[in-house]
Amino acid sequence: MTTPTITLYGIPNCDTVKRARAWLHEHGRDVAFHDFRKAGVPVDRLDAWVDSAGWERVLNRQGTTWRKLDDTVKSAVVDAASAKRLMREQASVIKRPVVEWADGAITVGFDATDWARR
């Protein structure tokens, strides 16, 4: 019997993703990595993340990519549908990492304290 796999979604050069991957490795967790830049944003998974965490949590309005967007683009993000459209077009606006845990739970961002309870 194999150990259920955790899937971590992100961008490999993101410092938070690097810390999260290192933490998972240090704790002996079996992890599959999905690179947004190479493999894109899986539409069905994006829907699940937004359903689980809410579009406001999944959309990273603090990051460089968001700050560089035109104000017209930013002001057009008013609900889940418009946020998902932008996240599919610009994966870098997704808060990282998004983790799908073996038990089906979804977390957004890295929190070692929270992750230690999993």
Backbone bond lengths (Angstrom), bond angles and torsions (degrees), N, CA, C in turn:
res aa  C-N    CA-C-N  psi(-1)  N-CA   C-N-CA  omega(-1)  CA-C   N-CA-C  phi
1 M - - - 1.454 - - 1.529 108.53 -
2 T 1.326 117.19 134.31 1.450 120.71 -179.32 1.514 110.67 -94.17
3 T 1.327 114.66 153.63 1.455 120.96 177.48 1.518 108.50 -74.88
4 P 1.328 117.84 134.61 1.458 119.26 177.60 1.528 110.59 -57.92
5 T 1.286 115.78 143.86 1.448 121.20 -176.72 1.519 111.23 -94.93
6 I 1.309 114.44 141.54 1.455 123.04 171.43 1.519 105.93 -92.66
7 T 1.321 117.26 137.49 1.459 119.83 175.61 1.520 108.62 -110.94
8 L 1.323 115.34 125.58 1.458 122.55 178.10 1.517 107.49 -109.75
9 Y 1.318 116.05 124.41 1.461 122.58 -179.70 1.518 108.61 -106.82
10 G 1.330 115.68 134.99 1.453 118.65 178.43 1.508 112.22 174.10
11 I 1.316 113.91 -158.24 1.457 122.95 180.00 1.526 106.31 -122.79
12 P 1.333 118.27 127.29 1.468 120.27 -170.69 1.528 115.34 -60.91
13 N 1.322 119.24 -28.57 1.459 119.49 -177.69 1.531 113.19 -90.66
14 C 1.311 118.11 3.50 1.464 123.10 176.93 1.536 108.40 -73.80
15 D 1.331 117.21 128.04 1.467 120.76 -178.13 1.525 112.52 -59.97
16 T 1.324 117.63 -39.39 1.458 120.36 180.00 1.522 110.59 -66.86
17 V 1.315 117.34 -39.69 1.470 120.95 176.99 1.529 109.65 -64.45
18 K 1.321 117.85 -40.60 1.463 120.94 177.92 1.527 110.69 -60.69
19 R 1.330 116.90 -45.70 1.472 120.24 178.88 1.521 110.86 -63.08
20 A 1.327 116.78 -41.89 1.470 120.88 -179.49 1.521 111.03 -64.54
21 R 1.321 117.09 -44.37 1.465 120.30 179.18 1.518 110.93 -63.55
22 A 1.328 116.75 -40.95 1.462 120.78 178.67 1.529 110.25 -63.85
23 W 1.328 117.28 -42.83 1.461 121.06 179.50 1.529 110.28 -60.90
24 L 1.311 116.63 -46.53 1.469 120.65 -179.71 1.530 110.73 -62.05
25 H 1.321 116.31 -42.97 1.466 120.58 178.55 1.536 110.68 -62.45
26 E 1.335 117.13 -46.05 1.464 121.78 179.63 1.532 111.89 -60.54
27 H 1.315 116.27 -28.27 1.463 120.39 -178.95 1.531 112.54 -98.10
28 G 1.331 115.65 13.63 1.455 120.75 172.62 1.523 114.99 66.98
29 R 1.313 117.07 28.34 1.460 120.58 -177.89 1.527 110.37 -89.67
30 D 1.318 116.42 136.70 1.459 123.53 177.77 1.529 107.60 -79.70
31 V 1.324 116.74 115.59 1.467 120.86 -172.20 1.518 111.47 -128.52
32 A 1.329 115.06 133.21 1.466 121.33 169.60 1.528 106.22 -101.12
33 F 1.329 116.93 135.13 1.465 121.02 -179.25 1.513 109.90 -106.57
34 H 1.326 116.22 131.94 1.466 122.80 176.76 1.526 107.32 -114.66
35 D 1.318 115.86 114.28 1.456 122.98 -178.67 1.531 109.65 -87.91
36 F 1.332 116.44 113.76 1.469 120.93 179.32 1.526 112.22 -57.52
37 R 1.316 116.40 -37.52 1.471 119.33 -175.64 1.525 111.82 -69.39
38 K 1.325 117.15 -37.48 1.466 120.35 -177.98 1.520 112.54 -88.73
39 A 1.325 117.03 -40.25 1.467 120.43 -172.49 1.533 113.43 -106.20
40 G 1.317 116.99 -5.56 1.456 119.69 -179.78 1.521 112.70 78.28
41 V 1.309 114.49 -179.03 1.463 121.52 179.47 1.522 107.78 -98.77
42 P 1.321 118.06 116.45 1.468 119.50 179.58 1.534 110.26 -69.40
43 V 1.318 115.71 118.02 1.461 121.77 -173.95 1.523 112.20 -56.94
44 D 1.321 117.62 -44.45 1.466 119.55 -179.00 1.524 111.53 -65.48
45 R 1.336 117.26 -34.21 1.460 120.50 179.05 1.528 110.22 -73.02
46 L 1.336 117.38 -39.72 1.464 120.99 177.05 1.520 109.92 -57.77
47 D 1.323 116.72 -43.50 1.470 120.64 176.86 1.530 110.72 -58.22
48 A 1.329 116.96 -43.16 1.473 121.35 -179.60 1.527 111.02 -65.78
49 W 1.329 117.12 -40.01 1.462 120.35 179.93 1.524 110.90 -64.04
50 V 1.331 115.22 -45.01 1.473 119.70 -179.51 1.521 109.89 -66.65
51 D 1.328 116.91 -40.40 1.473 120.02 177.63 1.532 110.52 -62.14
52 S 1.326 117.18 -38.97 1.459 121.72 -176.34 1.527 113.06 -78.70
53 A 1.328 116.54 -49.20 1.466 120.95 -171.55 1.522 114.25 -103.85
54 G 1.324 117.00 -17.13 1.462 120.64 -176.00 1.521 110.58 91.74
55 W 1.319 115.92 142.19 1.466 119.19 -176.20 1.521 112.39 -64.42
56 E 1.331 117.38 -30.75 1.459 120.65 -179.42 1.535 111.52 -65.27
57 R 1.317 117.11 -31.32 1.473 121.54 178.94 1.528 110.77 -80.58
58 V 1.312 117.45 -38.13 1.467 121.00 -177.02 1.530 111.10 -73.73
59 L 1.308 117.50 -33.73 1.468 121.73 179.21 1.522 109.31 -79.53
60 N 1.318 116.78 122.44 1.468 121.88 -177.99 1.528 109.70 -92.48
61 R 1.321 115.99 98.87 1.469 121.06 178.90 1.520 112.22 -87.62
62 Q 1.329 117.29 1.82 1.469 121.08 179.51 1.525 112.21 -98.01
63 G 1.319 116.87 -15.36 1.461 120.66 -172.71 1.515 114.71 -80.25
64 T 1.316 114.16 167.15 1.459 122.33 -179.78 1.518 112.41 -60.40
65 T 1.323 117.00 -41.78 1.465 120.18 -178.03 1.521 110.42 -59.96
66 W 1.333 117.08 -46.22 1.463 120.67 179.11 1.529 110.69 -61.32
67 R 1.318 116.48 -45.99 1.472 120.09 -177.61 1.521 112.05 -62.76
68 K 1.327 116.92 -29.23 1.466 120.59 -179.23 1.531 113.34 -82.44
69 L 1.326 116.97 -11.63 1.466 119.46 -179.30 1.518 111.17 -68.87
70 D 1.308 114.52 149.39 1.457 121.22 175.10 1.537 109.16 -61.95
71 D 1.314 117.07 143.13 1.464 120.99 -179.13 1.525 112.46 -58.30
72 T 1.318 117.28 -31.38 1.460 120.81 178.20 1.525 110.59 -64.36
73 V 1.325 116.08 -41.33 1.470 121.10 178.56 1.523 109.33 -65.09
74 K 1.322 116.86 -45.77 1.467 121.04 -179.19 1.529 111.16 -61.63
75 S 1.317 116.51 -44.45 1.471 119.45 -176.67 1.527 112.14 -69.95
76 A 1.322 117.36 -16.50 1.466 120.67 179.00 1.528 112.03 -80.28
77 V 1.325 117.59 -10.86 1.470 121.55 179.26 1.528 107.73 -87.62
78 V 1.330 114.52 100.49 1.465 120.08 -173.61 1.532 113.63 -126.12
79 D 1.326 116.67 -10.14 1.461 120.30 -177.30 1.525 109.16 -158.10
80 A 1.321 115.79 -179.61 1.465 120.50 -177.39 1.524 112.19 -59.70
81 A 1.312 117.17 -42.15 1.470 119.56 -177.28 1.524 111.37 -63.63
82 S 1.318 117.74 -45.35 1.466 120.25 -178.88 1.531 110.84 -70.80
83 A 1.321 117.51 -34.60 1.463 120.43 176.92 1.527 110.78 -65.79
84 K 1.331 116.71 -44.94 1.470 120.20 179.70 1.525 110.92 -63.50
85 R 1.307 117.08 -38.36 1.468 119.98 178.58 1.536 109.57 -59.94
86 L 1.331 116.72 -46.27 1.457 120.36 179.11 1.533 111.06 -65.45
87 M 1.316 117.78 -41.78 1.470 120.73 -178.78 1.525 111.74 -65.17
88 R 1.338 117.28 -33.34 1.469 119.60 176.18 1.527 110.43 -68.76
89 E 1.340 116.79 -37.22 1.460 121.17 -178.88 1.523 112.76 -77.67
90 Q 1.331 116.39 -35.19 1.460 122.42 -175.50 1.532 108.70 -130.76
91 A 1.309 116.38 83.17 1.475 120.67 -175.72 1.520 112.73 -57.20
92 S 1.320 117.50 -25.35 1.466 120.37 -178.30 1.526 113.50 -68.08
93 V 1.318 118.52 -9.84 1.468 119.82 176.90 1.531 111.43 -88.73
94 I 1.314 117.62 0.41 1.465 120.90 176.36 1.528 107.92 -83.30
95 K 1.318 116.61 129.53 1.463 121.23 177.42 1.521 108.03 -62.96
96 R 1.325 115.55 134.48 1.455 120.37 -174.16 1.521 111.12 -119.16
97 P 1.333 113.04 154.03 1.455 128.51 -12.19 1.524 111.50 -81.89
98 V 1.307 114.66 159.45 1.461 120.82 167.18 1.527 104.91 -101.12
99 V 1.329 116.29 129.68 1.464 120.32 -177.85 1.515 109.24 -123.09
100 E 1.312 114.52 129.54 1.466 121.37 171.36 1.524 105.46 -104.01
101 W 1.327 115.18 110.93 1.453 122.17 -176.41 1.515 110.54 -80.02
102 A 1.312 115.65 161.40 1.463 122.25 -177.70 1.529 112.07 -57.87
103 D 1.324 117.30 -29.52 1.469 120.31 -179.32 1.524 113.15 -85.26
104 G 1.349 117.05 2.35 1.455 121.34 178.71 1.517 114.33 96.24
105 A 1.329 117.07 -9.57 1.465 120.26 178.24 1.530 110.02 -67.94
106 I 1.318 115.89 153.19 1.455 122.67 178.83 1.520 108.11 -125.01
107 T 1.336 115.60 130.19 1.456 119.98 173.75 1.520 109.25 -123.13
108 V 1.322 114.94 152.81 1.462 121.69 179.77 1.519 107.35 -124.84
109 G 1.331 116.31 124.40 1.454 121.23 -176.17 1.517 110.37 92.01
110 F 1.329 115.70 169.87 1.461 121.16 -178.85 1.521 109.63 -110.21
111 D 1.331 115.06 124.65 1.458 122.31 177.42 1.523 107.31 -140.20
112 A 1.348 116.53 99.37 1.466 121.44 -174.94 1.535 111.62 -58.28
113 T 1.304 117.46 -36.92 1.473 120.61 -179.81 1.511 110.48 -63.74
114 D 1.323 116.66 -47.12 1.461 121.34 178.26 1.519 110.83 -64.52
115 W 1.327 116.55 -43.92 1.455 120.57 -177.64 1.525 111.66 -65.26
116 A 1.332 118.80 -31.64 1.463 121.70 179.85 1.526 111.98 -63.89
117 R 1.330 116.85 -22.95 1.470 121.10 179.15 1.523 112.20 -83.02
118 R 1.318 118.96 -4.85 1.464 122.14 -176.05 1.506 111.65 -89.05
